[in-house]
Amino acid sequence: MADYGLTLEDLDAADCFAPPPPPPPPAVCYGNADGLTWGGQGEMPSWLKQAVNAGQSVESFRVG
């Protein structure tokens, strides 16, 4: 840094130490006719569990 004439204050003023932006929310992978959605991560929501337990395929709720 000394070779370039920079100090920590210069870098801090240029936001070199700013935290990275938060990651974007997961894309919607599954949805139903009522507009309820699930990104496919974490526990399966109750509306989808009920549909699967009733014999429907998870893939039938895939969006896009």
N, C-alpha and C positions, 0 to 999 in steps of 0.2 A: 504494500500500500504506500509505503514511503517513496518508492520509486515513481509513483504516479501522483504524489502530492495529495493523497486522500487521507482523511481521518475517519474515525468511527462516526463522528458527528455528520460528516458529509454523506456517508452511506445511510445513516439514520434519516437524514433530511430527504433523501431520495426514496424513502420507503423500502429500502433493501431488506429490512427486517420485519416487514409487515407480515402478518399471518396469511397463509393462503386462503383463498375464498372457500366457503363450504362446498362440498360436492353437491351436484344437482340431485334432486329427488329421483328415485328410481322411476323408470318409465312404467306406465300402466301395461301390464301383460294380460290381465284377465278382468272382465267386467260383465255385469248382468244388465237386464233390461231396466232395472230401477236406477241405474247410474252408479251402483256401488262398484268399486274397483279394488284391485290388489296388484301389487308390483311383483309378486312371485317370491319375495324375500320374507323371512320370518314365518310366524305361524299362519296357517291358512285361516282366513276369516270365517266366521260362523255361517254366513250366507252361502259360501262356496262348500263348506263342509256338509251342510244340509243337502245341497244339490247333489254332491257326490254320494252321500249316504242314500239318497233316493234313487241312485242308479245312473245319474248323468255323468258324462265324461268331463274331466277338468278341461280338456282341450276344446270342448264345445264353447267354453267361455273365453277362449283366447281372443285378444283384440289385435287386429292388424296382423 
